[in-house]
Amino acid sequence: MQKKVLIITYYWPPSGGSGVQRWLKFAKYLPQFGWEPVIYTPENPDFQLKDESLLKDVSPNTTVLKTPIWEPYQLFNRLTGKKRSKETVVIGQQKGGTVHTIGMTLRGNLLIPDPRCFWIHPSVQFLTKYLKDHPVDAMVTTGPPHSMHMIGLKLHHKLHIPWIADFRDPWTNIDFYKDLNLTWCADRIHKRKEQQVIAEANCVVSVTPTWCAEFEAKHPQRTALVHNGYDEADLPQEEAKPDKNFTIVHIGSINEARNPTLLWQALSELLPNNPGLQKNLKIKLVGNTDPSVSDDISRFQLKDYVENIGYLPHHEAIRFQQNAQILLLLINNTPNANGILTGKLYEYMASQRPVLAIGPSSSDIAKLLDETKAGIIVDFDDLKGMKNTLLHYFEQYQQGTLHSTTTGYEKYSRKAQCGVFAGLLDDITKH
């Protein structure tokens, strides 16, 4: 008989974007490891990226519980007269300006741990009643938003359910934490709540070695690394044919911290003296981009080479990465860059196309690229290295030898990593 695990997640289809992928895929594969998922998610979440195609991964046998949530975004937009469009939905969004500063300050100091905090109390009430009639063997909370962990903490206190707190991103170590303009008191509350979750969860899980080490330093009962991954079922069955042009393709949103100014500058310096590159270069940006990206593209006179495709459903985006000559991987240029291990890297590896990453050479991404031989990483300020890498890849393209050398990536499939997580659930429910 299968055990049951309650999964508390803000993101669930038809929500699109990266936040939904991890637990959509783990819920899909958990039954193969003896665990039946019970999903708890908002009925009316304020997500801006919608992808109906992801619903195909939700089994009709999966119990999905939904309750209403109130979020302050609509009120904030009415007060400021702003309308959020798909083009501006980029993590971090535009910086600067009085409205942005006030919004971030209010968000950080009053809405703790995040704007979904108003869902904590009604969720605890609903789930306490539900779980008394429909008990589960374990519970997983996944954040951000970290309000999900606060729901788990309160349920853990009340019902003593074995609990894993899954951090897809850090809490107080997140790169935009300093932008919240916290008072001393608010900073202390954030850190106290984070510490409560870390200390009381039976296991704290994160997605990169660096972040796991950071959580370990805060003395949890147990920490574990469970990578994100790629789903073999998402990969097209037919053999991919690389584009005829020398395409550099990026999948996903690009915020200001990920804007690859280094790449734009390197290309602008290489193009005038390279007719072949002028003729064949094509850059495809699949996803929403910060205005700083288009500003730089104009500044470096690259508009004729760039195609802004915008957000696409997941299955369509995968086709673009399958056909790319080079896959561009961007890391936030922030103090915590070493610990960022973006989920798209795993899908890039499975696409079997060479990767060009921009980020620290000592980062977790650099180590994974080296382990799997999936591509090359160039430091944020290494202009010479970027130009040499571009010329290296372009020379291979011209010779017809631009192929992937990726190896050993199979252990990073969603199914394999789900097996790791299921093992943790087995461990915390042993009596």
C-alpha positions as CSV (number, residue, x, y, z in Angstrom):
1,M,0.0,0.0,0.0
2,Q,1.3,3.4,-1.0
3,K,2.1,6.1,1.6
4,K,0.7,9.5,1.2
5,V,2.6,12.8,1.1
6,L,1.0,16.2,1.4
7,I,2.8,18.7,-0.9
8,I,2.2,22.4,-0.2
9,T,3.1,24.5,-3.2
10,Y,2.1,27.9,-4.5
11,Y,2.9,27.0,-8.1
12,W,0.8,24.4,-9.9
13,P,-0.5,24.2,-13.5
14,P,-1.8,26.1,-15.3
15,S,1.0,28.2,-13.8
16,G,3.9,28.5,-16.2
17,G,7.6,29.4,-15.7
18,S,10.3,27.7,-13.7
19,G,8.7,27.6,-10.3
20,V,6.1,25.0,-11.2
21,Q,8.4,22.4,-12.8
22,R,10.1,20.8,-9.8
23,W,7.0,19.5,-7.9
24,L,4.9,19.0,-11.0
25,K,7.5,16.5,-12.1
26,F,8.2,15.0,-8.7
27,A,4.4,14.5,-8.1
28,K,4.3,12.7,-11.5
29,Y,7.0,10.2,-10.5
30,L,6.4,9.7,-6.8
31,P,3.9,6.9,-7.2
32,Q,6.6,4.8,-8.9
33,F,8.5,5.1,-5.6
34,G,5.6,4.1,-3.3
35,W,4.3,7.6,-2.5
36,E,0.9,9.0,-3.4
37,P,1.0,12.9,-3.7
38,V,-1.7,15.1,-2.3
39,I,-1.3,18.6,-3.7
40,Y,-2.4,21.7,-1.7
41,T,-2.3,24.9,-3.8
42,P,-4.1,28.2,-4.1
43,E,-7.4,28.4,-6.1
44,N,-6.7,31.8,-7.5
45,P,-3.0,32.5,-7.4
46,D,-1.6,35.7,-8.9
47,F,0.8,34.1,-11.4
48,Q,1.4,35.9,-14.7
49,L,2.8,33.1,-16.8
50,K,0.3,30.5,-17.9
51,D,1.0,27.2,-19.5
52,E,-2.0,25.0,-20.0
53,S,0.2,22.3,-21.7
54,L,1.6,21.4,-18.3
55,L,-1.7,20.0,-17.2
56,K,-0.9,16.8,-19.2
57,D,1.6,15.9,-16.4
58,V,-1.0,15.9,-13.7
59,S,-2.5,12.4,-13.3
60,P,-6.3,12.3,-13.1
61,N,-5.8,10.2,-9.9
62,T,-3.9,12.9,-8.1
63,T,-5.8,14.7,-5.3
64,V,-5.5,18.4,-5.8
65,L,-6.9,20.6,-3.0
66,K,-7.4,24.3,-3.6
67,T,-8.5,27.1,-1.3
68,P,-8.8,30.8,-2.1
69,I,-5.9,33.2,-1.6
70,W,-5.9,36.9,-1.2
71,E,-2.7,38.7,-2.4
72,P,-2.0,42.4,-2.3
73,Y,-0.7,42.8,-5.9
74,Q,-4.0,44.0,-7.4
75,L,-4.4,46.5,-4.6
76,F,-0.8,47.7,-5.2
77,N,-1.3,48.0,-8.9
78,R,-4.5,50.0,-8.4
79,L,-2.8,52.4,-6.0
80,T,0.1,53.0,-8.4
81,G,-1.9,52.9,-11.6
82,K,0.3,50.2,-13.0
83,K,-0.7,47.2,-15.1
84,R,1.7,44.3,-15.1
85,S,2.2,42.9,-18.6
86,K,4.0,39.7,-19.6
87,E,7.0,41.8,-20.8
88,T,7.6,43.1,-17.2
89,V,7.1,39.9,-15.4
90,V,10.8,39.2,-14.8
91,I,12.1,38.2,-11.4
92,G,13.7,41.3,-9.8
93,Q,11.7,43.5,-12.3
94,Q,12.7,47.0,-13.0
95,K,14.8,48.8,-10.3
96,G,14.7,52.4,-9.5
97,G,11.9,54.9,-9.0
98,T,10.0,55.9,-6.0
99,V,7.1,53.5,-6.6
100,H,9.5,50.5,-6.9
101,T,11.4,51.5,-3.7
102,I,8.2,52.0,-1.7
103,G,6.8,48.7,-2.9
104,M,9.9,46.7,-2.0
105,T,10.1,48.4,1.4
106,L,6.4,47.6,2.2
107,R,6.8,44.0,0.9
108,G,9.9,43.3,3.0
109,N,8.8,45.0,6.2
110,L,5.1,44.3,6.4
111,L,4.5,41.2,4.4
112,I,6.7,38.6,6.2
113,P,7.9,36.3,4.8
114,D,6.3,37.4,1.5
115,P,3.0,38.7,0.0
116,R,1.4,35.2,0.3
117,C,1.4,35.5,4.1
118,F,-2.3,36.1,4.2
119,W,-2.8,32.5,3.1
120,I,-1.0,31.0,6.0
121,H,-3.8,31.1,8.7
122,P,-6.7,29.9,6.5
123,S,-4.5,27.2,5.1
124,V,-3.6,25.9,8.5
125,Q,-7.3,25.9,9.5
126,F,-8.4,24.1,6.3
127,L,-5.6,21.5,6.4
128,T,-5.9,20.8,10.1
129,K,-9.5,19.8,9.6
130,Y,-8.8,17.9,6.3
131,L,-5.9,15.9,7.6
132,K,-7.9,14.7,10.6
133,D,-10.2,13.0,8.2
134,H,-7.6,12.2,5.5
135,P,-4.3,11.5,7.3
136,V,-1.0,11.6,5.4
137,D,2.3,10.0,6.3
138,A,4.6,12.9,5.5
139,M,4.5,16.6,4.3
140,V,6.6,18.6,1.9
141,T,6.6,22.4,1.7
142,T,8.3,24.1,-1.2
143,G,9.4,27.7,-1.4
144,P,9.7,30.4,-2.4
145,P,7.2,31.7,-1.5
146,H,8.4,30.8,2.0
147,S,4.8,31.3,3.3
148,M,4.5,27.6,2.3
149,H,7.1,26.7,4.9
150,M,5.2,28.7,7.6
151,I,2.1,26.7,6.8
152,G,4.2,23.5,7.2
153,L,5.7,24.7,10.5
154,K,2.3,25.4,12.1
155,L,0.9,22.0,10.9
156,H,4.0,20.3,12.2
157,H,3.4,21.8,15.6
158,K,-0.3,20.8,15.6
159,L,-0.2,17.4,14.0
160,H,3.4,16.2,14.3
161,I,3.6,15.1,10.6
162,P,7.1,14.2,9.4
163,W,8.1,17.2,7.3
164,I,10.6,18.1,4.6
165,A,11.2,21.8,3.9
166,D,12.3,22.1,0.2
167,F,14.1,25.3,-0.6
168,R,14.3,25.9,-4.4
169,D,15.9,29.2,-3.5
170,P,17.3,30.6,-0.3
171,W,15.3,32.8,2.1
172,T,17.5,35.4,3.8
173,N,20.5,34.6,1.5
174,I,18.5,35.3,-1.7
175,D,20.1,37.8,-4.0
176,F,17.4,40.5,-3.7
177,Y,17.1,40.3,0.1
178,K,19.1,43.5,0.5
179,D,16.6,45.3,-1.9
180,L,13.8,44.7,0.6
181,N,15.1,47.8,2.6
182,L,14.4,46.0,5.9
183,T,14.4,47.6,9.2
184,W,16.5,46.0,12.0
185,C,13.2,44.6,13.4
186,A,11.9,43.1,10.1
187,D,15.3,41.6,9.3
188,R,15.3,39.9,12.7
189,I,11.8,38.5,12.1
190,H,12.7,37.1,8.7
191,K,15.8,35.4,10.2
192,R,13.9,34.1,13.2
193,K,11.1,32.5,11.1
194,E,13.7,31.0,8.7
195,Q,15.6,29.5,11.6
196,Q,12.4,28.1,13.1
197,V,11.7,26.3,9.8
198,I,15.3,25.0,9.4
199,A,15.5,23.8,13.0
200,E,12.1,22.1,13.2
201,A,11.8,20.4,9.8
202,N,12.9,16.8,9.9
203,C,14.9,17.5,6.8
204,V,15.9,20.6,4.9
205,V,16.4,20.0,1.2
206,S,17.9,22.4,-1.4
207,V,19.0,22.3,-5.0
208,T,22.7,23.2,-5.0
209,P,25.7,22.1,-3.0
210,T,26.5,25.7,-2.0
211,W,23.0,26.4,-0.7
212,C,23.0,23.0,1.2
213,A,26.2,24.0,2.9
214,E,24.7,27.4,3.9
215,F,21.6,25.7,5.4
216,E,23.9,23.2,7.2
217,A,25.6,26.0,8.9
218,K,22.2,27.0,10.5
219,H,22.0,23.6,12.3
220,P,19.1,21.7,10.8
221,Q,18.2,18.2,11.9
222,R,19.3,17.0,8.5
223,T,20.2,18.5,5.1
224,A,20.0,16.9,1.7
225,L,20.8,17.8,-1.9
226,V,18.1,17.0,-4.5
227,H,18.9,18.5,-7.8
228,N,16.4,19.8,-10.3
229,G,16.5,17.9,-13.5
230,Y,15.1,17.2,-16.9
231,D,12.1,15.0,-17.8
232,E,12.9,12.5,-20.5
233,A,9.2,12.6,-21.5
234,D,9.5,16.2,-22.5
235,L,12.2,15.6,-25.1
236,P,11.0,15.2,-28.7
237,Q,11.2,11.6,-30.0
238,E,12.4,12.6,-33.4
239,E,16.1,13.5,-33.9
240,A,16.7,17.2,-33.6
241,K,18.3,19.0,-36.5
242,P,20.5,22.0,-35.5
243,D,19.6,25.4,-37.1
244,K,21.4,26.3,-40.3
245,N,22.4,29.6,-38.8
246,F,24.9,30.0,-36.0
247,T,22.2,30.3,-33.4
248,I,22.8,31.3,-29.8
249,V,19.6,30.5,-27.9
250,H,18.5,31.4,-24.4
251,I,15.5,29.9,-22.8
252,G,13.8,31.6,-19.9
253,S,13.5,35.1,-18.4
254,I,16.4,37.5,-18.3
255,N,16.3,40.1,-15.5
256,E,18.7,43.0,-15.1
257,A,21.1,40.9,-13.0
258,R,21.3,38.3,-15.8
259,N,21.6,40.7,-18.7
260,P,24.7,39.4,-20.5
261,T,26.4,42.8,-21.3
262,L,29.7,40.8,-21.7
263,L,28.2,38.8,-24.6
264,W,26.8,41.9,-26.3
265,Q,30.1,43.7,-26.1
266,A,32.1,40.7,-27.3
267,L,29.9,40.2,-30.3
268,S,30.0,43.9,-31.2
269,E,33.8,43.8,-31.3
270,L,33.9,40.5,-33.2
271,L,31.3,41.2,-35.9
272,P,33.0,44.1,-37.8
273,N,36.0,41.9,-38.7
274,N,34.3,38.6,-39.3
275,P,32.0,38.5,-42.4
276,G,31.2,34.9,-41.8
277,L,29.8,35.7,-38.4
278,Q,27.9,38.7,-39.8
279,K,26.2,36.4,-42.3
280,N,25.4,33.5,-40.0
281,L,24.8,34.8,-36.4
282,K,21.3,34.7,-35.0
283,I,20.4,35.2,-31.3
284,K,17.1,33.9,-30.1
285,L,15.7,35.0,-26.7
286,V,12.8,32.7,-25.7
287,G,11.3,34.3,-22.6
288,N,10.6,37.6,-21.1
289,T,13.4,40.1,-20.9
290,D,14.2,43.2,-18.8
291,P,14.3,46.5,-20.6
292,S,18.1,46.7,-19.9
293,V,18.5,43.8,-22.4
294,S,16.9,45.6,-25.3
295,D,18.8,48.8,-24.3
296,D,22.1,46.9,-24.5
297,I,21.2,45.3,-27.8
298,S,20.6,48.7,-29.3
299,R,23.7,50.2,-27.7
300,F,25.9,47.5,-29.2
301,Q,24.1,47.7,-32.5
302,L,23.0,44.0,-32.5
303,K,19.3,44.5,-33.2
304,D,19.6,42.9,-36.7
305,Y,20.9,39.7,-35.1
306,V,18.5,39.3,-32.2
307,E,15.0,37.8,-32.3
308,N,12.9,38.4,-29.1
309,I,10.5,35.5,-29.1
310,G,9.0,36.0,-25.7
311,Y,7.4,33.5,-23.4
312,L,6.4,30.1,-24.9
313,P,4.8,27.0,-23.5
314,H,7.3,24.6,-22.1
315,H,7.1,22.1,-24.9
316,E,7.6,24.7,-27.6
317,A,10.6,26.2,-25.8
318,I,12.2,22.8,-25.7
319,R,12.1,22.6,-29.5
320,F,14.1,25.8,-29.7
321,Q,16.8,24.5,-27.4
322,Q,16.9,21.2,-29.3
323,N,17.6,23.1,-32.5
324,A,20.1,25.6,-31.2
325,Q,23.8,25.6,-32.2
326,I,24.7,27.0,-28.8
327,L,22.6,27.2,-25.6
328,L,23.2,30.3,-23.6
329,L,23.1,29.9,-19.8
330,L,23.0,33.1,-17.7
331,I,23.6,33.4,-13.9
332,N,22.6,36.4,-11.8
333,N,25.6,38.7,-11.4
334,T,25.1,38.9,-7.6
335,P,27.0,38.0,-4.5
336,N,25.4,34.6,-4.2
337,A,26.2,33.6,-7.8
338,N,28.4,30.6,-6.8
339,G,25.3,28.8,-5.4
340,I,23.0,29.4,-8.4
341,L,22.3,26.2,-10.3
342,T,19.5,27.1,-12.6
343,G,17.1,24.4,-13.5
344,K,17.4,25.0,-17.2
345,L,21.0,23.6,-17.2
346,Y,19.6,20.1,-16.8
347,E,17.3,20.4,-19.8
348,Y,20.2,22.0,-21.8
349,M,22.4,19.0,-21.0
350,A,19.6,16.6,-22.1
351,S,19.2,18.6,-25.4
352,Q,22.7,17.5,-26.3
353,R,23.8,20.9,-27.6
354,P,26.9,22.8,-26.4
355,V,26.4,25.2,-23.5
356,L,27.9,28.7,-23.2
357,A,27.5,29.9,-19.6
358,I,28.4,33.3,-18.1
359,G,29.2,33.2,-14.4
360,P,31.9,32.5,-11.8
361,S,34.4,29.8,-12.7
362,S,34.2,28.5,-9.1
363,S,30.4,28.2,-9.1
364,D,28.3,25.1,-8.8
365,I,27.3,25.5,-12.4
366,A,31.0,25.5,-13.5
367,K,31.5,22.3,-11.5
368,L,28.5,20.6,-13.1
369,L,29.6,21.7,-16.6
370,D,33.0,20.3,-16.0
371,E,31.6,17.0,-14.6
372,T,29.4,16.4,-17.6
373,K,31.5,18.1,-20.3
374,A,28.4,20.0,-21.3
375,G,30.0,23.3,-22.2
376,I,32.2,26.3,-21.3
377,I,31.7,28.9,-18.6
378,V,33.2,32.4,-18.9
379,D,33.5,34.8,-15.9
380,F,31.3,37.9,-15.8
381,D,34.2,40.3,-16.7
382,D,36.3,38.1,-18.9
383,L,35.9,39.8,-22.3
384,K,38.9,38.1,-23.9
385,G,37.7,34.7,-22.7
386,M,34.2,35.4,-24.1
387,K,35.6,36.4,-27.5
388,N,37.8,33.4,-27.7
389,T,35.0,31.1,-26.7
390,L,32.7,32.5,-29.3
391,L,35.4,32.2,-32.0
392,H,36.1,28.6,-30.9
393,Y,32.4,27.6,-31.2
394,F,32.0,29.5,-34.5
395,E,35.0,27.8,-36.0
396,Q,33.5,24.4,-35.0
397,Y,30.2,25.5,-36.6
398,Q,32.0,26.4,-39.9
399,Q,33.8,23.1,-39.9
400,G,30.6,21.1,-39.1
401,T,32.1,19.8,-35.9
402,L,30.0,21.8,-33.3
403,H,28.6,18.8,-31.4
404,S,27.8,18.2,-27.8
405,T,30.2,16.1,-25.7
406,T,27.8,15.8,-22.7
407,T,28.2,12.6,-20.7
408,G,26.9,11.2,-17.5
409,Y,23.9,13.5,-17.2
410,E,21.3,10.7,-16.9
411,K,21.4,10.7,-13.1
412,Y,19.9,14.2,-13.2
413,S,16.7,13.1,-14.8
414,R,13.5,14.2,-12.9
415,K,12.7,10.5,-12.3
416,A,16.1,9.8,-10.8
417,Q,16.1,12.8,-8.5
418,C,12.5,12.0,-7.5
419,G,13.9,8.7,-6.4
420,V,16.4,10.5,-4.2
421,F,13.6,12.6,-2.6
422,A,11.4,9.5,-2.1
423,G,14.3,8.0,-0.2
424,L,14.3,10.9,2.1
425,L,10.5,10.5,2.7
426,D,11.1,6.9,3.5
427,D,13.8,7.8,6.0
428,I,11.8,10.4,7.9
429,T,8.8,8.1,8.2
430,K,10.7,5.1,9.6
431,H,9.4,4.2,13.1
